[in-house]
Amino acid sequence: MKKTKLGARFWLALTVFSLVGQVAWVVENMYFNVFVYKMFHASAAQISLMVSASAVTATLTTILIGALSDRVGRRKLFICAGYLLWGVSILSFSLIRADVIAPAVGVPVAVNTVCINLVIIMDCVMTFFGSTANDACFNAWLTDSTDDTNRGAAEGVNAMMPMLAILAVFGGFMFFDLEQSQSWVTIFTVIGVVVMVIGLAGFWLIREPCVAPSPAGSYWGSILYGFRPSVVRQHKVLYLTLLAFAGFGVSIQVFMPYLILYYEKTLGMENYVLIMAPAIVLAAVFTALYGRRYDTRGFRGAILPGIALLMAGYLVLYFTRGTVPVFLGSLCMMAGYLSGTAVFGAMMRTHTPPEQVGLFQGLRIVAQVLVPGVIGPSIGAAVLRHAETVVNSDGTTSFLPNANIWLAAFGVGLVLCLLLALLLRCLRREAAAPPAR
């Protein structure tokens, strides 16, 4: 099959919107917990609640807005307007500070609790706009704009963006003292403005794809369409892929909310950025090249090596504490995480019905965000329930994440292997079945 060429404008739009969107998600997924931990001494249970609430919001938003964009037949407006409002919501976090909240609360002891609750609420608001723009419509645009001949390459670039975003955020955060409230004000202001600027640029940069007409019927009927048993039976491979992707995401979310705290607080790596940066660069480059493996070797030949890398990284990180082995374990973990995300992403796009791309982005978010975001952090919080604590300068206490998060992630990875076995078996049966007449 002749490969369909994608123009420079497509690659620029993909790179810019994916990278900036992932920078915003990295700040939320990896640094909001650091923010509430350092500024307001949040517990593991409160961090888990924040992640879960955001996951539920992201899922509902993507299902509703994805289906709406199908019916409207437009992606561009949702993407650009969504990025603009996403930036505004990020800016609002600069106002969640003890010195701003304390006069309104009046009770000093309750200030931290109020601030944590405000962060959780505004995280959901920010997630609504971010999921509208990125999860629902940008991902639908990417599916609309690619085909089976170039999807792996495009997904490889898209999947490497989370780690490039982590690198950009890590590098940028090196210049800030995260123990100081003013540093967070600057961070939220800069990122909010950048996201808004990209939203404006999108009106010129993004080319509206040709969206297949939405099927007839009610809006709410189309939302429920993907959850019907008959539809699940009709698209077994897609739904098994979603199930396996959910298991993959749960494994990642067991440790991800506590990753930076583990490096910095537990391992004592104050220079963790310098240690992690080379691993992030190598993992991102590896993923950009690895995405093409899906195009040439298929799902089985691409997913198994990625999962093997991920599991190997867990074991190394569980059993070691030294700088070099932690670097190697992190490299394996990141490479497996990114390559697995790329392969699952390409597989889901390949098996998504072309006439309902936006609607099925909601199902993707159920697998990618809702299930992992609710179950994963809960497992992590349970594992850390009796973790060691330290006393802060103001007399409050904070928990220290321990290496058990890696063992728990590995255990979930074993369940993932069983789900992959079911998916690969279904693929073999589908390949062996006689073609429909």
N, C-alpha and C positions, 0 to 999 in steps of 0.2 A: 504494500500500500504506500502510495506517495505521501510524503510528509507535508502537511499544510504549514506554510510559513506564517509566522506571527510578526507583525511589523514593529518597528522601533517604538512607536507610540504606545503599543500594547505593553511592551516590556518595561517602559518607563512608568506607565500607570501602575502596573503590577508591582514594581519595585518600590515606588514611592508610597503608595497607599498601604501595601502590606507591611513595609518597614515601620512607618509612622504609627499605623494601627497596632502593631506588635509592641512598639515602645510604650504606648499607652497601656496595653494589656500587661506588659512586664511590670510597670510601676504598680498596677493594681494587684497582680497575682503574686509578686515577689516582694514588693516594698510597702504595700498598705499594711501588711502584718508587721513589718519593721517599724512603720510609722506609729501604729497604735501600741506596739510593744515598748518602744523607746519613749514616746511622748506621754502615754497614758497607762502603761504597765498592764496591757491586756493579757488575759490568761489564754492557754491553749484552747479552752472551750469557747471563749469569745472569738478567737481567730477562726475556729472551725465554723461558728455561726455566721460570721461575716462571709466566708467563702461559700457556704451553702446557700445563703440568701442571694448572693450574687449569681450563683449557678442557676437557681430557680428563675430569677429575673431574666437572665440571658436566654434560657430555654423558651419561656413563654413569649418573650419579645421576638425571637427568631421564628418561632412557629407562626405567630400572628402577622408579623411584618413580611416574612417570606411569602406567605400565601397572598398577602395584599399586593406585593410587587408583581406576583404572577398575574393577578387579575388586572392590575393597572397596565402591565406590559412594559414597565419602565424600571430600570435599576439606578440610573445616573442620579436622579433627583434625590432618591433615598440615601444614596452614598454621600453625596456632597452636603446636603442639609444635615444629615446625621453626624458627619464629621464636625461641622460647625457647632452644633449643639453639644456634641461630645466634648469639644474644647472648652466651652463655657462651663460645663459641669465639672471638669477637672480644675478649672480656676477657682471654683467655689471651695475647694478643700483648703485653700490658703487662709480661709476665715475660721476653720475649725482649730482653734488654739485655746489653751487654758486661760490666757489673759483676756480673750474676747468673750469666752463663755462664762467665766467665773462671776462677773457682775450680775449676769442674768440669773444664775443658779442660786447664789447666795450662800450655799452650804459647801465649804471647801472640800469636804470628804466626797461629795457627790460629783464634783467637776469631772474627774476622769471617767466615771461611768456615763455621764451625759455626753461627753466628747466621743467615747467609743460608740455609743448608740447613734450619734449623729453621723459618724463615719460609716457605720453599717447602712443607714438609710440613704446617705448620699452615694455610697458605693452602688446601691441598687439603681438610683437615678442615673448615674454615670453609665452603668451597665446597660440600661435601657437604650440610651442613645448610641453607645458603642456597638451593641448587638444589632441595632437597626442598620447602622452604616456598614459594619464590618462582617459580622457573623451571617446576617441574613442576605444583604444585597451585594456586598463586595464578593462574597464567595459564590453567590448565584451568577454574578457577572463573569467571574473567572470560569465557571463551568460553561456558561453560554458562549464564551469567547474561544474555547479550545475544543479539540476533538481527540479521537483515539490515537492520532498520529503524533500529537505534541503535548498531550496532557501530563505525561510523566515529567517531561522537561520543565513545564510551567509549574507543576506541583513541587518539583525539587527546589526551584527558586523560592516559591511561596513558603515551603516548609523550613528553609534555612533562615528565614527572617526572624523567628523567635530568638534564635541564638545571636544573630547580629544585633537584635534589639537589646538583648541582655548585655552584650559587649558594649553597646553604645551607652546604656544606662549605667553599667558598672563604671565605665570610664568617666562619664559625666559626674557620677556621685562621688568619685574620688576627691573632688574639689570641695566637697561639703562636709561639715561636721554634723552628722545626723542626730547628734544629741541636742542640737540647738533648733528651736522652733523656727527661727528665721530662715534656716536652710531649707526647710520644707516649704515655706512660703515661696521662696525663689524657684524651687523645683516644680511645684504645681503651676506657677505662673508661666514659666518657660514652656513646659510641655503643653499646657492648655492653649497657649498662643500658637505654637507650631501646628497642633492638630487643627485649629481653626484656619490657619493659612492654607494647609493642604486641602481642606474642604473647599475653600474658594478656588484654588487652582484646579480642582477636579472638574469644574464646569467647563474648562477648556480642554483638559487633558484626557478625560475619559470619553471613549467613543461608545455610544449606546449600541449594544448588540441587538441582533434580531431575535427577539424572544418569541418562542412558540405560543400560539394563543392558549389562554387558560381554558380548561374544560368547562362546559356549561354546568350550571348548578349554583347553589348558594355558597356564600363565602364561608360560613361555618361548616357546611358540608365538605368543602374542599380542605378545611383545616383538619377535620376528623378522618379524611380519606386515608392518610398514611397509617392510621392506627386500626384500620379494618382488617380482620383476620384474612379475608379473601385477598387483600392487597399484599399482606405478608406472604401468603402462599405463592402468589404470583411472582414475587421478587425475593425468593429465598436467599439468594446469594447476597443481595444488598443488605437484608436484615441481619444475616449472620455476620456480615462485615461490620455492621453497626454494633452488634453485640460484642464482637471481639475488640473493636475499637474502644468500647466502653470499659472492658476489662483492662486494656492497655492504659487508658486514662486514669482509672482508679489506682493502678500501680504507681503512676507518676504523681498523683495528688496525695498519696500517703506521705511523701517527703517534701514536695515542692513548697508548701506554705512555710516550712521550717528550714529550708535549705540554707539561706543566708545566715540565719541565727545559729545554725549548727556549725557552719564554717567559722563564724566570727566569735561566738560566745563559747561554744563547747570545745572546738579545736584550738581556740585562741589565735586564729589566723587573722590578725588585724589587716594584713596585706592580702587578703583573699582575692581581691580584684586582680592583682599582679599574677597570682597563681592560676586563677580561672581564665583570664583573658586568652592565653595561648590555647587552652583546651577549647574554648568557645570558637576561636577562629578556625582551628583544625576541624572541629565538628561541623561547622557551617560549610566549609569548603567540601568536606567529605559528602555532606548531604546534597549540595548542589550537583555534584557529579553522580552521586548514588541514585538520584531520582530517575535518571535515564535507564537504570537497570530494570525498572518496572516495564519500560517500553520494549526492552529486548528480551528479558527473562521471565516476564509475567509476575503474578502476585507471589506464588510460592517461592520462586527463586530470589525475590527481593525481600520478603518479610522475614524469613527465617534467620538470615544472617543479622538483620537489624535487631531482632529480639534477643539473639544470642549475645550481641554486644551489650545490650541493656542489662541483661541478667548478670553478665560477667562484671559490669561496673558496680552493680549492687554488692556483689560478694567482696570485691576489693575494698569498697568504701566501708563495709561492715567490719572487716577484719584488720584494717590498717588505720594509722593515725599520722604517719609521717608525711611530709610535704610532697615528696616524689610519688609515692603510691597513691596518695589522695588525688594528685593531678592525673595520674594514669586512670584511676577508677572514675574520676569525673569525666575524663575524655571518652571512655567507653560508654558511660551512662548517657552523656549528651549525644554522642554519635548514634547510639541505639534509639534514643528518644526522638531525635530529629528524623532519622531515616525511616523509622517506623511510622511517624506522623505523615511523612511524604507518601509512603506506599499505601497506607490506609486511605489517605486523601484521594490519591489517584484512583484507587479501587472503587471508592464510593462514587466519584464523579463518573466513572465508566459505566456503572450500573444504575445511575439515577435516571428515571424517565425524563426525556428531554422536554416534555410538555409541562412538567411540574417541578422545575429545578428549584424555584424559590420555596415552594412548600416543603420539599425534602431537605432544605437546609435546616428546618426546624428539627427534623428527625436526627440530622447529623449533630446538632447541638445537644439533643438529649443524650447521645452517645459520647460526645466530646466534652460537654460541660456539666450537664445536670447530674448524671449518674456519677461521674468521677468527682464532681465538686461537692456532692453530698456525702458519698460513701468514703472517698479517699481521706479527706481531712478528719472525718470521724474516726477512722482507723488510726490515723496518726495521733489524734488527741487521746484515744484510748491507750495507745502504746505509751504515751508520755504522761499518763495520769499521775504516776508516782515518780516522775522525773525529779532530779535534783533541783533545788531552788537556790537563788542567791538573793541577798538583801540589798536593795537599792539605797542610794544616798538619802532618799526621803523617808526611809523606813519601810517602804513597800517591798514586796518580793516578786521575783520573776522566775519562770521555769527555764531550765537548760535542756534543749533537745538532745537526745542521745542517739547512739548508733542503731538502736532497735528499729528506727524508722526504715533503715535499709533492709533489715531482715523481714519486716512486715511487707515492704514493697516487693521483695523477692517472692514471698509467699503468694501474693496476689498474682505475680508473674507466672507462677506455676498453674494457677487457674486459667490465666490467659492462654497458656499452651494447650490446655484442653479445649478451649473455645476455638483456637486456630485449627486443631485437629478436625473438629466438626465442620468448619468452613472449608478446609481443603478437601474433605471427603465429599461435601456437596459440590464443589467445583469439579471433582473427578467424575461424579455421577452426571452432572450437566454436560460435561464434555463427551461422555460416552453415550448420551441419549441420542436417538436418531432425530434428525432435523424435522421440525414441524412442517406439515404440508399446508 
